[in-house]
Amino acid sequence: MSAEGRLAGVKKRIEEACRRGGRDPAEVTLVAVSKFHDAAAVAELAACGQTVFGESYIQEALPKMEAGPAGLTWHFIGHLQRNKGKLAIGRFALIHTLDNLELARLLQKKTGEQGLAPQAVCLQVNVAGEAQKSGVSPEGLPALAEAVAAMPALSLSGLMVLPPVFDDPDGARPAFARLRELRDGLAARLGLALPVLSMGMSGDLEAAILEGATHVRVGTDLFGPRQR
Ligand SMILES: *Cc1c(COP(=O)(O)O)cnc(C)c1O
């Protein structure tokens, strides 16, 4: 299938899920996850009208961002190691994956030093308590959120989850619902809007949208299978 056909198919799924959930499709941002796909693939999808792209690895992302067409918006969705943190500063419209205080302090310091506009961040939550996975625990979330909310060079925008992969497209739905509940609780506690819920990928974007996703991160169904 052509890039155009794949993009139209994903948009149609988003619209259909919004219709089912009584939501406006304009509330859902499609983040095209281009990791392991080259700059030509990005340019091809951009030519079909896609403007928001997501990358998981800093070293892979930066050259692709340089090579890509101008005018695109880039999000960082991978695990951000502290030694790479300074490379991410000022380059991404949204970092989805902040999950520890040390990294938050580093981003705060570097963004402040460079006099840049506040860096928008989401906190990644390890909702299911999976040992191998990044993300702050639901128990640790309030303290981290409070600390980040107090950092003037960071703009706390919402929460992100990367739940376990299920064969059943509705398998992750409880994790999505949990993320929304955590967001609602935090927003009330901190008196902040926290509008962003980054959740849902190729296999489960419908369930995520039904639970309130504002950003779905779709790779495979837009670009085809990854080569690595
Ligand atoms: C790779 C990746 C995606 C995209 O997954 P697909 O199943 O290919 O749509 C979404 N989110 C994160 C955090 C990823 O690393």
The ligand as an SDF file (V2000), in Angstrom:
LIG
                    3D

 15 15  0  0  0  0  0  0  0  0999 V2000
    7.8330    2.2100   18.3880 C   0  0  0  0  0  0  0  0  0  0  0  0
    6.9110    2.9140   19.2960 C   0  0  0  0  0  0  0  0  0  0  0  0
    5.5970    3.1990   18.9020 C   0  0  0  0  0  0  0  0  0  0  0  0
    4.9850    2.7530   17.5830 C   0  0  0  0  0  0  0  0  0  0  0  0
    4.5770    1.4280   17.6740 O   0  0  0  0  0  0  0  0  0  0  0  0
    3.7910    0.7240   16.4680 P   0  0  0  0  0  0  0  0  0  0  0  0
    3.2430   -0.5040   17.0820 O   0  0  0  0  0  0  0  0  0  0  0  0
    4.7980    0.4400   15.4010 O   0  0  0  0  0  0  0  0  0  0  0  0
    2.7260    1.6330   16.0050 O   0  0  0  0  0  0  0  0  0  0  0  0
    4.8070    3.9260   19.7900 C   0  0  0  0  0  0  0  0  0  0  0  0
    5.2780    4.3390   20.9780 N   0  0  0  0  0  0  0  0  0  0  0  0
    6.5400    4.0810   21.3910 C   0  0  0  0  0  0  0  0  0  0  0  0
    6.9900    4.5740   22.7040 C   0  0  0  0  0  0  0  0  0  0  0  0
    7.3800    3.3560   20.5640 C   0  0  0  0  0  0  0  0  0  0  0  0
    8.6260    3.0890   20.9880 O   0  0  0  0  0  0  0  0  0  0  0  0
  1  2  1  0
  2  3  1  0
  2 14  2  0
  3  4  1  0
  3 10  2  0
  4  5  1  0
  5  6  1  0
  6  7  2  0
  6  8  1  0
  6  9  1  0
 10 11  1  0
 11 12  2  0
 12 13  1  0
 12 14  1  0
 14 15  1  0
M  END
$$$$
